[in-house]
Amino acid sequence: MDLQLRASRGEALDPTVLAQAEDQATRRAVARQLECGVDVGNDGEQPRESFVTYVRYRMSGFSGESKRPPVKDFVHYPSFRELVQAQTRVSLLTAPPRATGDVRYINREPLDSELTGYRKILDGQPRQFTESFCTAPSPGIVACAMQNDYYGSLADYVNAVADALRTEYEAIVAQGFVLQIDGPDLAMERHRLFADRPLAEFLDFVELTISAINRALAKVPRDRVRLHVCWGNYEGPHTFDVPLDDLAARLYEARVGGLVLSMANPRHAHEHRTLARYPLPRDWILVAGVIDTTTNYVEHPEVVADRIETAARAVGDPRRVLAGTDCGFDTSTGFGQVAEEVVWEKLRALRAGADLVTKRLL
């Protein structure tokens, strides 16, 4: 973590030392997931400084710093803001770079190294995941987090980022991994960039981003892609979150094979009802978040089982439901809110709960 923070600040580092540390961290993340009984795993994004800003090392056009608008509940509840500011967590997402030039994918070496390194680590494990996935950001979250000083419009910027991300999307699937597109922008930006704008403007942005994703996925089989949508991976009031009801039909236009949805946190646990009202496309699966990634409570396996069963009833077929976490446990280096030992306990509870519900439903 310290090495990645230093590298992100532009400090001179021995690249070999950093690469070795990232390799060791990835090996540990993979081994611990397997020990906890995780069936569908990934590399823990260990080679990346954050889930989105890492693209600046692979794409042209980024420099300087962005000043993102805060989440709306951070502004609305001053005592919550004071509580957060009193904490010492570091986030590289606070001041990410800006788009100051033409955004293009110009450096495949980190991408190829990440994918081949992960494959090598997997091949050396005594056990294997049933399925492995790798993540990449949506063009919308790149455009929202890394603000625009170059393109004539947000639409032009989103489309340029999508064209660049096509390289990453296709490479992940070509290596045999499932692609998970991380799109918190598709819900979270309603209470961030679009906080003071009409809902219709935000929904237009969702449609723009989905269209850009679809174009970038033109050569990728649908069943090898899942779309992750969330309202922001932080512990807060979330009282300004957009309802899933407003999003569902637009999300279903994505050229993907499944939806990864936050369903464990207290603000969105009820939205299984949306899935009953607005059914998933017939050929989609649901990866239901049944573990909260922002608190150190360890969910009881029975609670996990109940959440999975609820999701299965909403979808109508338990074979179309995978149990997952709401989000990642650390969206940028040093920003984790859950103690490491507790992370593994939560994943063990996830496995135990999945085993319980499997006996009930299958």
C-alpha positions, -999 to 999 in steps of 0.1 A, spaced: 0 0 0 27 25 10 46 19 -23 15 25 -44 7 57 -25 43 69 -31 41 60 -67 8 79 -71 25 110 -57 52 108 -84 80 97 -60 109 78 -76 106 41 -69 124 10 -81 97 -5 -105 110 -40 -97 104 -35 -60 69 -23 -67 61 -51 -91 73 -77 -66 52 -62 -39 21 -62 -62 28 -99 -71 31 -109 -35 -1 -91 -26 -20 -107 -55 -8 -142 -45 -20 -136 -10 -54 -122 -21 -60 -152 -44 -49 -177 -18 -70 -162 10 -101 -161 -13 -97 -198 -20 -92 -206 16 -125 -188 24 -143 -210 -1 -148 -183 -28 -159 -198 -61 -158 -168 -83 -127 -147 -75 -103 -122 -89 -69 -107 -82 -81 -82 -56 -71 -54 -80 -38 -55 -61 -17 -41 -90 -38 -10 -92 -38 22 -71 -76 25 -74 -104 10 -94 -105 39 -118 -74 62 -117 -50 34 -127 -61 41 -163 -38 73 -163 -8 50 -166 -23 32 -197 -40 61 -215 -29 95 -228 -45 128 -220 -45 130 -182 -26 154 -160 -31 178 -131 -59 173 -105 -96 172 -105 -118 187 -78 -149 165 -77 -181 177 -62 -188 160 -29 -215 134 -24 -247 152 -15 -251 136 19 -216 148 28 -229 184 23 -264 179 38 -254 164 71 -226 185 87 -221 162 116 -215 133 92 -190 154 73 -171 162 105 -170 126 115 -156 116 82 -130 144 82 -118 133 116 -108 100 102 -73 95 87 -80 73 57 -63 83 25 -81 81 -9 -65 86 -42 -100 94 -55 -100 128 -37 -80 146 -64 -76 124 -94 -60 138 -127 -80 157 -153 -85 151 -190 -62 177 -206 -56 161 -240 -67 134 -264 -76 102 -244 -63 71 -262 -50 37 -250 -13 40 -256 4 16 -231 -7 -21 -231 23 -33 -211 7 -28 -176 -25 -45 -189 -8 -75 -204 15 -78 -174 -15 -77 -150 -34 -104 -169 -5 -128 -176 7 -124 -140 -27 -132 -126 -30 -162 -149 4 -175 -137 -7 -171 -101 -39 -190 -107 -21 -218 -125 1 -223 -94 -28 -227 -70 -36 -262 -57 -73 -253 -60 -90 -232 -87 -118 -208 -88 -148 -220 -107 -147 -188 -126 -123 -158 -125 -131 -122 -134 -112 -90 -139 -126 -55 -135 -124 -24 -157 -142 9 -151 -171 22 -171 -163 52 -194 -188 72 -173 -170 68 -140 -137 78 -157 -153 109 -172 -170 118 -139 -140 112 -116 -114 126 -139 -129 159 -150 -128 173 -185 -107 202 -197 -103 191 -232 -135 177 -249 -163 200 -261 -189 181 -241 -194 153 -215 -208 131 -243 -176 136 -264 -155 127 -234 -175 96 -224 -173 83 -260 -136 89 -262 -130 71 -230 -152 42 -242 -132 39 -274 -100 37 -253 -114 12 -229 -124 -11 -257 -87 -23 -256 -90 -33 -220 -125 -49 -223 -114 -71 -252 -81 -81 -237 -96 -93 -204 -121 -116 -222 -95 -128 -247 -74 -140 -217 -104 -162 -206 -116 -140 -178 -151 -127 -172 -151 -89 -175 -168 -70 -147 -174 -34 -157 -175 -12 -126 -201 15 -131 -208 33 -99 -215 64 -120 -247 47 -132 -262 53 -98 -238 73 -76 -234 103 -99 -271 112 -92 -260 125 -58 -226 138 -70 -221 154 -105 -259 155 -111 -269 163 -75 -285 196 -82 -298 189 -117 -331 174 -128 -334 136 -127 -340 136 -164 -305 149 -170 -289 122 -150 -310 95 -167 -298 109 -201 -262 105 -188 -270 68 -179 -283 63 -214 -252 79 -229 -229 57 -208 -247 25 -216 -246 33 -253 -209 40 -251 -203 7 -232 -222 -12 -258 -201 2 -286 -169 -7 -267 -183 -43 -262 -192 -48 -299 -167 -77 -302 -171 -92 -267 -197 -120 -261 -225 -108 -238 -222 -138 -215 -186 -129 -207 -195 -95 -193 -212 -83 -161 -221 -47 -151 -216 -36 -115 -238 -7 -103 -237 9 -69 -245 41 -51 -210 47 -37 -190 24 -15 -189 44 17 -207 42 50 -230 72 50 -267 82 51 -273 76 13 -306 94 16 -302 110 -18 -296 78 -37 -316 73 -69 -341 44 -66 -333 13 -87 -368 16 -101 -356 47 -121 -326 29 -134 -337 -7 -142 -350 -3 -177 -320 17 -188 -295 -7 -172 -312 -36 -190 -301 -20 -224 -265 -29 -216 -248 -55 -239 -239 -77 -209 -249 -110 -194 -256 -100 -158 -259 -73 -132 -238 -70 -100 -259 -51 -76 -255 -38 -40 -283 -54 -20 -269 -59 15 -266 -24 28 -295 -9 47 -304 16 20 -309 -8 -8 -318 -42 8 -354 -37 -3 -347 -34 -40 -352 -70 -47 -388 -58 -51 -376 -38 -81 -363 -70 -97 -398 -85 -92 -415 -55 -108 -389 -51 -136 -376 -86 -143 -340 -91 -154 -336 -99 -191 -341 -137 -195 -305 -145 -203 -290 -124 -175 -278 -135 -141 -278 -115 -109 -248 -112 -87 -266 -102 -55 -246 -83 -29 -253 -101 3 -222 -89 23 -218 -52 32 -183 -39 24 -184 -8 46 -189 -21 81 -171 -45 104 -202 -64 113 -197 -100 101 -230 -112 86 -244 -144 101 -245 -173 76 -283 -175 81 -286 -138 72 -266 -144 41 -288 -174 32 -319 -153 37 -306 -126 15 -297 -150 -13 -331 -167 -10 -348 -133 -13 -328 -125 -44 -336 -159 -59 -373 -154 -54 -372 -120 -71 -353 -133 -101 -375 -164 -102 -347 -190 -106 -320 -197 -80 -297 -209 -108 -295 -174 -121 -282 -159 -88 -247 -157 -76 -239 -145 -41 -214 -117 -38 -203 -86 -19 -219 -52 -24 -186 -37 -37 -149 -41 -33 -135 -38 2 -109 -12 -8 -118 10 -38 -85 28 -36 -52 21 -19 -55 29 18 -92 36 18 -105 3 32 -131 7 59 -131 -30 70 -102 -46 89 -84 -72 69 -91 -101 93 -128 -91 92 -128 -92 54 -119 -129 54 -145 -136 81 -171 -120 59 -161 -141 29 -162 -172 51 -197 -162 61 -206 -157 25 -195 -192 17 -214 -207 47 -246 -189 38 -244 -199 2 -240 -236 13 -271 -232 35 -293 -218 8 -281 -243 -18 -295 -271 4 -328 -253 6 -333 -244 -30 -314 -268 -52 
